[in-house]
């Protein structure tokens, strides 16, 4: 439910824009306000579970998320929806890391925990693709508000069943690192805003420069706070193990590419291929299947082969899929231009999700399970937000350049009705507009592929497999990956 909400609204965005009269620029914050708050507060949510009890915190997060979904569905003004999305992000940040930590502490290290993580990773990894399908169905069959209302009965059911199946974890004494949470969240928000602003106003814009400067100051302050805090939300010793540090880098890089892929392919299939909302959602369904296949395969053979082979192959496949998508054009078909590269990318991500999850939390002391799992989730959400903003900057520049090339062709060949519509909307109609959008998307996938290259290089140069690692994954005695 939490992962799904990062994408379920994407297909409904045009309907939300019409209903609440969002401007195109403000509409991007319907997505960003959720992912930034979610990613920024995940570490604090994980810490809260350690201190207050994970089942209690998990239920609190689910109920808050459910209440925010209800408010969002009832929104009548843009600010009301954005406020609800921020509140959803807070609820998700509380619930998500505690759910992963509950698995870590409930199942013993070895095959049993591997199976649990296999299910968890498959569901969470497929949540993005399922969200697009569910968003299309709900938007076309009911109304855009149901992409938010759908969380209400699910959240209530979870809150009722949780006490029956999950026992409360041991509470640990500690303090909340509020300063660390605020500086990290504000710093990442400033960084993302700077990239999005640069796409519209350019790199010399004063607000763009100011946003990047604020991000540098805030993130440096965050590092100083964490190095001096007695109980930081990000224990820097988590990065002492090279395998765990490499895992975080790989997750950050791949998530950055993945968020961009979903966002821009949704635009392509609806605006270029002309798919309806439900057709666009169905177009992503095969991705869910191959992600699940990849997750199941890695879960089964991870104790035998260790994490590195899956990270290498998974990152290489992700890079291949993104490079393939960089060849997309206005003439591309669904099968050759969308489905093929998505399947390659999705299988690679499936191989990585279970592997990265196990490597990040294996061998961590029970009282720090929340911090370790929260940091992994944070790298995914922050990486996604940051990656999408970077791709948006590239996309904006590429579309402006292509529009300048297509405008003379449109003025020479366009009809009087098309020119009148262009004067009103300032949007080039098809086929000229399709050329602009396709060029922007294909160019945006170049840095996405570069992000996957970084993941592959990290897997090759940083990750090391020890005998003790394989012993821990198979349930034998050993110190684990820590």
C-alpha positions as CSV (number, residue, x, y, z in Angstrom):
1,X,0.0,0.0,0.0
2,X,2.8,2.4,0.9
3,X,4.9,1.7,-2.2
4,X,1.8,1.7,-4.4
5,X,0.9,5.2,-3.4
6,X,4.2,6.5,-4.9
7,X,2.8,5.7,-8.4
8,X,-1.0,5.2,-8.2
9,X,-1.7,8.9,-8.7
10,X,0.5,9.2,-11.8
11,X,-2.1,8.1,-14.3
12,X,-4.8,10.2,-12.5
13,X,-2.7,13.4,-12.7
14,X,-4.5,14.9,-15.7
15,X,-7.9,14.3,-14.0
16,X,-6.6,15.8,-10.8
17,X,-5.3,18.8,-12.7
18,X,-8.7,19.5,-14.3
19,X,-10.7,18.9,-11.1
20,X,-8.6,21.0,-8.7
21,X,-7.2,23.5,-11.3
22,X,-3.6,22.8,-10.7
23,X,-1.0,24.5,-12.9
24,X,1.3,22.1,-14.7
25,X,4.3,23.1,-12.4
26,X,2.4,22.7,-9.2
27,X,1.0,19.3,-10.3
28,X,4.5,17.8,-10.0
29,X,4.3,18.3,-6.3
30,X,1.4,15.9,-6.0
31,X,4.0,13.2,-6.5
32,X,7.1,14.9,-5.0
33,X,5.4,16.0,-1.7
34,X,4.7,12.4,-0.9
35,X,8.1,10.9,-1.9
36,X,10.2,13.6,-0.3
37,X,8.4,13.5,3.0
38,X,8.3,9.7,2.9
39,X,12.0,9.4,2.1
40,X,13.1,12.2,4.5
41,X,11.4,10.9,7.6
42,X,12.0,7.1,7.1
43,X,15.1,7.2,9.3
44,X,13.1,8.8,12.1
45,X,10.3,6.3,11.6
46,X,12.7,3.4,12.0
47,X,14.1,5.0,15.2
48,X,10.6,5.4,16.6
49,X,10.0,1.7,16.2
50,X,13.2,0.8,18.1
51,X,12.3,3.1,21.0
52,X,8.5,2.9,21.3
53,X,7.8,-0.7,20.1
54,X,7.5,-1.7,16.5
55,X,4.0,-3.0,16.4
56,X,2.7,0.1,18.1
57,X,4.5,2.4,15.8
58,X,3.6,0.3,12.7
59,X,-0.1,0.6,13.6
60,X,0.2,4.3,14.2
61,X,1.8,4.8,10.8
62,X,-0.9,2.8,9.0
63,X,-3.8,4.6,10.7
64,X,-2.2,8.0,9.9
65,X,-1.6,6.9,6.3
66,X,-5.2,5.8,6.1
67,X,-6.6,9.0,7.5
68,X,-4.5,11.1,5.2
69,X,-5.8,9.1,2.2
70,X,-9.3,9.9,3.2
71,X,-8.5,13.6,3.5
72,X,-6.8,13.5,0.1
73,X,-9.8,11.9,-1.6
74,X,-12.1,14.6,-0.1
75,X,-9.8,17.5,-1.1
76,X,-11.5,20.5,-2.8
77,X,-8.5,22.8,-3.2
78,X,-4.9,22.1,-4.4
79,X,-3.4,22.9,-1.0
80,X,-5.7,20.4,0.7
81,X,-4.5,17.6,-1.6
82,X,-0.8,18.5,-1.1
83,X,-1.2,18.7,2.6
84,X,-2.8,15.2,2.6
85,X,0.0,13.9,0.4
86,X,2.6,15.2,2.9
87,X,0.6,13.5,5.8
88,X,0.6,10.3,3.7
89,X,4.3,10.5,3.5
90,X,4.6,10.9,7.2
91,X,2.4,7.9,7.8
92,X,4.3,5.8,5.3
93,X,7.7,6.8,6.8
94,X,6.5,5.5,10.2
95,X,5.0,2.3,8.9
96,X,7.5,1.2,6.2
97,X,10.7,0.8,8.2
98,X,9.0,-0.8,11.1
99,X,7.4,-3.4,8.9
100,X,10.8,-4.4,7.5
101,X,12.3,-4.4,11.1
102,X,9.4,-6.6,12.3
103,X,10.4,-9.2,9.7
104,X,14.1,-8.9,10.7
105,X,13.3,-9.6,14.3
106,X,10.5,-12.1,13.8
107,X,12.2,-14.5,11.5
108,X,15.6,-16.1,12.4
109,X,18.5,-15.3,10.1
110,X,18.8,-18.0,7.4
111,X,16.3,-19.7,5.0
112,X,13.2,-18.7,6.9
113,X,14.1,-15.0,6.9
114,X,15.2,-15.3,3.2
115,X,11.7,-16.5,2.3
116,X,10.0,-13.7,4.3
117,X,12.2,-11.1,2.6
118,X,11.5,-12.7,-0.8
119,X,7.7,-12.1,-0.3
120,X,8.3,-8.7,1.1
121,X,10.6,-7.6,-1.7
122,X,8.4,-9.0,-4.4
123,X,5.3,-7.2,-3.1
124,X,7.1,-3.9,-2.5
125,X,9.0,-4.0,-5.8
126,X,5.9,-4.7,-7.7
127,X,3.9,-2.1,-5.9
128,X,5.0,0.6,-8.3
129,X,3.8,-1.2,-11.4
130,X,0.6,-2.4,-9.6
131,X,-0.1,1.2,-8.6
132,X,-0.1,2.2,-12.3
133,X,-2.6,-0.5,-13.1
134,X,-4.8,0.2,-10.2
135,X,-4.7,3.9,-10.9
136,X,-5.8,3.4,-14.4
137,X,-8.7,1.1,-13.4
138,X,-9.9,3.4,-10.7
139,X,-9.6,6.6,-12.7
140,X,-11.4,5.2,-15.8
141,X,-14.1,3.2,-14.0
142,X,-14.8,5.4,-11.0
143,X,-13.1,8.7,-10.3
144,X,-9.6,10.0,-9.6
145,X,-10.5,10.3,-5.9
146,X,-10.6,6.6,-5.6
147,X,-6.9,6.3,-6.1
148,X,-6.8,7.7,-2.5
149,X,-10.0,6.2,-1.1
150,X,-8.9,2.7,-1.9
151,X,-6.3,2.9,0.9
152,X,-9.0,3.4,3.6
153,X,-10.5,-0.1,3.8
154,X,-7.1,-1.7,3.4
155,X,-5.6,0.4,6.2
156,X,-8.5,-0.4,8.5
157,X,-8.2,-4.1,7.8
158,X,-4.4,-4.0,8.6
159,X,-5.0,-2.2,11.8
160,X,-7.6,-4.8,12.9
161,X,-5.5,-7.8,12.0
162,X,-2.0,-6.6,13.2
163,X,-2.6,-7.3,16.9
164,X,-3.8,-10.8,16.1
165,X,-0.7,-11.9,14.1
166,X,2.2,-9.7,15.2
167,X,3.6,-9.5,18.7
168,X,5.1,-6.3,20.2
169,X,8.9,-6.0,20.0
170,X,11.1,-5.2,22.9
171,X,11.4,-1.5,23.5
172,X,14.8,0.1,23.7
173,X,15.7,3.3,25.5
174,X,16.9,6.2,23.4
175,X,16.3,9.7,22.1
176,X,14.8,11.0,18.9
177,X,17.2,12.9,16.6
178,X,14.8,15.6,15.5
179,X,17.6,17.9,14.3
180,X,18.9,15.2,12.0
181,X,15.5,14.4,10.6
182,X,14.7,18.0,9.9
183,X,18.1,18.9,8.2
184,X,18.1,15.8,6.1
185,X,14.5,16.2,4.9
186,X,14.9,19.9,4.2
187,X,18.3,19.4,2.5
188,X,16.9,16.8,0.1
189,X,13.8,18.9,-0.6
190,X,16.0,21.9,-1.5
191,X,18.2,19.7,-3.7
192,X,15.2,18.2,-5.6
193,X,13.5,21.6,-5.9
194,X,16.7,23.1,-7.4
195,X,16.8,20.5,-10.2
196,X,13.1,20.9,-10.9
197,X,13.4,24.7,-10.9
198,X,16.4,24.5,-13.3
199,X,14.3,22.6,-15.8
200,X,11.9,25.6,-16.1
201,X,14.1,28.6,-15.3
202,X,17.6,27.5,-16.1
203,X,20.8,27.1,-14.0
204,X,21.4,30.8,-13.6
205,X,18.1,31.5,-11.9
206,X,18.5,33.0,-8.4
207,X,16.1,30.6,-6.8
208,X,17.8,27.6,-8.5
209,X,21.2,28.7,-7.2
210,X,19.7,29.5,-3.8
211,X,18.1,26.0,-3.5
212,X,21.4,24.3,-4.3
213,X,23.2,26.4,-1.8
214,X,20.6,25.7,0.9
215,X,20.9,22.0,0.1
216,X,24.6,22.0,0.6
217,X,24.4,23.9,3.9
218,X,21.6,21.7,5.3
219,X,23.2,18.4,4.2
220,X,26.6,19.4,5.7
221,X,24.8,20.4,8.9
222,X,23.1,16.9,8.8
223,X,26.5,15.2,8.6
224,X,27.9,17.3,11.5
225,X,24.8,16.6,13.6
226,X,25.0,12.8,13.0
227,X,28.7,12.7,13.8
228,X,28.2,14.4,17.1
229,X,24.7,13.0,18.2
230,X,24.7,10.5,21.0
231,X,21.9,8.6,19.3
232,X,21.8,9.6,15.6
233,X,19.0,8.5,13.3
234,X,21.8,7.5,10.9
235,X,24.5,5.8,12.8
236,X,27.6,6.4,10.7
237,X,29.0,3.0,11.8
238,X,26.4,1.5,9.4
239,X,28.7,2.6,6.6
240,X,31.8,0.9,8.1
241,X,31.0,-2.4,6.4
242,X,31.8,-2.1,2.7
243,X,29.1,-4.5,1.6
244,X,26.4,-2.5,3.4
245,X,27.7,0.8,2.1
246,X,27.9,-0.6,-1.4
247,X,24.3,-1.8,-1.1
248,X,23.1,1.6,-0.2
249,X,24.8,3.1,-3.2
250,X,23.4,0.5,-5.5
251,X,19.9,1.0,-4.2
252,X,20.2,4.8,-4.5
253,X,21.3,4.5,-8.1
254,X,18.8,2.0,-9.3
255,X,15.9,3.6,-7.6
256,X,16.8,6.9,-9.2
257,X,16.6,5.3,-12.6
258,X,13.4,3.3,-11.8
259,X,11.3,6.3,-10.7
260,X,12.2,8.1,-13.9
261,X,11.4,5.1,-16.0
262,X,7.9,4.7,-14.6
263,X,7.2,8.4,-14.8
264,X,8.3,9.0,-18.4
265,X,7.0,5.7,-19.9
266,X,3.6,6.6,-18.5
267,X,3.8,9.9,-20.4
268,X,4.8,8.1,-23.6
269,X,2.1,5.4,-23.6
270,X,-0.6,7.9,-22.9
271,X,0.5,10.9,-24.9
272,X,2.3,9.3,-27.8
273,X,0.8,5.9,-28.2
274,X,-2.7,7.2,-27.1
275,X,-3.5,4.6,-24.5
276,X,-6.4,5.2,-22.1
277,X,-5.7,5.2,-18.3
278,X,-6.5,1.5,-17.9
279,X,-4.6,0.5,-21.0
280,X,-1.6,2.4,-19.7
281,X,-1.9,0.5,-16.4
282,X,-2.2,-2.8,-18.1
283,X,0.9,-2.0,-20.2
284,X,3.0,-2.2,-17.0
285,X,1.5,-5.5,-15.7
286,X,4.3,-7.7,-17.3
287,X,6.9,-5.7,-15.3
288,X,5.3,-6.9,-12.0
289,X,5.6,-10.5,-13.2
290,X,9.3,-10.4,-14.1
291,X,10.1,-8.5,-10.9
292,X,8.5,-11.3,-8.9
293,X,10.4,-13.9,-11.0
294,X,13.7,-12.2,-10.4
295,X,13.0,-11.8,-6.7
296,X,12.1,-15.5,-6.4
297,X,15.2,-16.6,-8.3
298,X,17.5,-14.6,-6.1
299,X,15.9,-15.7,-2.9
300,X,16.3,-19.3,-3.8
301,X,20.0,-19.2,-4.9
302,X,21.3,-16.4,-2.7
303,X,22.6,-18.8,0.0
304,X,24.6,-20.7,-2.6
305,X,26.0,-18.0,-4.8
306,X,26.1,-15.0,-2.4
307,X,25.0,-11.5,-3.1
308,X,27.6,-10.3,-5.6
309,X,26.5,-12.3,-8.7
310,X,22.9,-11.1,-8.4
311,X,24.0,-7.5,-7.9
312,X,26.2,-7.7,-11.0
313,X,23.7,-9.4,-13.3
314,X,20.8,-7.4,-12.0
315,X,22.6,-4.0,-12.4
316,X,23.8,-5.0,-15.9
317,X,20.3,-5.9,-17.0
318,X,18.9,-2.7,-15.6
319,X,21.6,-0.7,-17.5
320,X,20.7,-2.6,-20.7
321,X,17.0,-1.9,-20.4
322,X,17.5,1.8,-19.8
323,X,20.0,2.1,-22.7
324,X,17.4,0.4,-24.9
325,X,14.8,2.9,-23.8
326,X,17.1,5.7,-24.7
327,X,16.5,4.7,-28.3
328,X,12.7,5.4,-28.1
329,X,11.2,7.6,-30.7
330,X,7.7,8.8,-31.8
331,X,7.5,5.8,-34.2
332,X,8.3,3.2,-31.5
333,X,5.8,0.5,-30.8
334,X,4.7,-0.8,-27.4
335,X,6.4,-4.1,-27.9
336,X,9.8,-2.9,-29.2
337,X,10.0,0.5,-27.6
338,X,8.3,-0.1,-24.2
339,X,7.7,-3.7,-23.3
340,X,11.0,-5.2,-24.3
341,X,13.3,-2.8,-22.4
342,X,10.9,-2.8,-19.4
343,X,11.1,-6.5,-19.1
344,X,14.9,-6.5,-19.1
345,X,15.0,-3.7,-16.6
346,X,12.3,-5.3,-14.4
347,X,14.0,-8.7,-14.2
348,X,17.3,-7.0,-13.2
349,X,15.5,-5.0,-10.5
350,X,13.9,-8.2,-9.2
351,X,17.3,-9.9,-8.9
352,X,18.5,-6.9,-6.9
353,X,15.7,-6.2,-4.5
354,X,15.9,-9.3,-2.3
355,X,19.7,-9.3,-2.5
356,X,20.0,-5.6,-1.4
357,X,17.5,-6.0,1.4
358,X,19.2,-9.0,2.9
359,X,22.7,-7.5,2.6
360,X,21.6,-4.3,4.2
361,X,20.1,-5.8,7.3
362,X,21.9,-9.1,7.8
363,X,24.1,-9.1,10.8
364,X,22.8,-5.9,12.3
365,X,22.2,-5.9,16.1
366,X,18.4,-6.2,16.9
367,X,18.2,-2.8,18.5
368,X,19.5,-1.2,15.3
369,X,17.3,-3.1,12.9
370,X,15.0,-0.2,12.5
371,X,17.9,2.2,11.6
372,X,19.4,-0.2,9.1
373,X,16.1,-1.0,7.3
374,X,15.1,2.7,7.5
375,X,18.3,3.7,5.8
376,X,17.8,1.2,3.0
377,X,14.2,2.5,2.4
378,X,15.5,6.1,2.6
379,X,18.1,5.5,-0.1
380,X,15.3,4.1,-2.3
381,X,12.9,7.0,-1.8
382,X,15.5,9.8,-1.8
383,X,17.2,8.2,-4.8
384,X,13.9,8.1,-6.6
385,X,13.0,11.7,-5.9
386,X,16.5,12.9,-6.7
387,X,16.8,10.8,-9.9
388,X,13.4,12.0,-11.2
389,X,14.4,15.6,-10.6
390,X,17.7,15.1,-12.5
391,X,15.9,13.4,-15.4
392,X,13.3,16.2,-15.4
393,X,16.1,18.8,-15.9
394,X,17.5,16.8,-18.8
395,X,13.9,16.2,-20.2
396,X,13.1,19.9,-20.0
397,X,16.2,21.0,-21.8
398,X,15.8,18.4,-24.5
399,X,12.1,19.2,-25.1
400,X,12.8,23.0,-25.4
401,X,15.5,22.3,-28.0
402,X,13.3,19.9,-30.0
403,X,10.3,22.3,-29.8
404,X,12.4,25.0,-31.5
405,X,13.2,22.5,-34.3
406,X,9.6,21.4,-34.7
407,X,8.0,24.9,-34.6
408,X,8.9,26.0,-38.1
409,X,7.7,22.6,-39.5
410,X,4.4,23.1,-37.6
411,X,4.0,26.7,-38.9
412,X,4.5,25.5,-42.4
413,X,2.3,22.4,-42.4
414,X,-0.2,22.9,-39.5
415,X,-3.9,23.7,-40.2
416,X,-5.5,26.9,-39.1
417,X,-7.4,25.0,-36.4
418,X,-4.2,23.6,-35.0
419,X,-2.5,27.0,-35.0
420,X,-5.4,28.5,-33.2
421,X,-5.2,25.7,-30.5
422,X,-1.4,26.2,-30.3
423,X,-1.9,30.0,-29.7
424,X,-4.3,29.1,-26.8
425,X,-2.3,26.3,-25.1
426,X,1.3,26.8,-26.4
427,X,1.5,23.1,-26.9
428,X,2.4,21.6,-30.2
429,X,-0.2,19.1,-31.5
430,X,0.6,15.7,-33.0
431,X,2.7,14.7,-34.8
432,X,5.1,17.6,-33.9
433,X,4.3,17.4,-30.2
434,X,5.0,13.6,-30.3
435,X,8.4,14.3,-31.7
436,X,9.1,16.8,-28.9
437,X,8.0,14.5,-26.1
438,X,9.7,11.4,-27.5
439,X,13.0,13.3,-27.9
440,X,12.8,14.5,-24.3
441,X,12.1,11.1,-23.0
442,X,14.8,9.3,-24.9
443,X,17.4,12.0,-23.8
444,X,16.3,11.6,-20.2
445,X,17.0,7.9,-20.3
446,X,20.7,8.6,-21.0
447,X,21.5,9.8,-17.4
448,X,19.1,7.0,-16.2
449,X,21.4,4.5,-17.9
450,X,24.4,6.2,-16.3
451,X,22.9,5.7,-12.9
452,X,22.7,2.0,-13.6
453,X,26.3,2.1,-14.7
454,X,27.2,3.5,-11.3
455,X,25.3,0.6,-9.6
456,X,27.1,-1.9,-11.7
457,X,30.5,-0.4,-11.0
458,X,29.7,-0.4,-7.3
459,X,28.7,-4.0,-7.3
460,X,31.9,-5.0,-9.2
461,X,34.4,-2.9,-7.2
462,X,32.9,-2.6,-3.7
463,X,30.9,-5.8,-2.9
464,X,32.9,-8.7,-1.5
465,X,31.6,-12.1,-0.6
466,X,33.0,-14.0,2.4
467,X,32.5,-17.5,3.6
468,X,30.7,-16.2,6.7
469,X,28.3,-14.3,4.5
470,X,27.1,-17.6,2.8
471,X,27.0,-19.3,6.2
472,X,24.7,-16.6,7.5
473,X,22.4,-16.7,4.5
474,X,22.1,-20.5,4.8
475,X,21.4,-20.4,8.5
476,X,24.8,-21.6,9.7
477,X,26.7,-19.9,12.5
478,X,28.6,-16.9,11.4
479,X,28.8,-13.1,11.9
480,X,26.7,-12.4,8.9
481,X,27.2,-9.5,6.5
482,X,27.9,-7.0,9.3
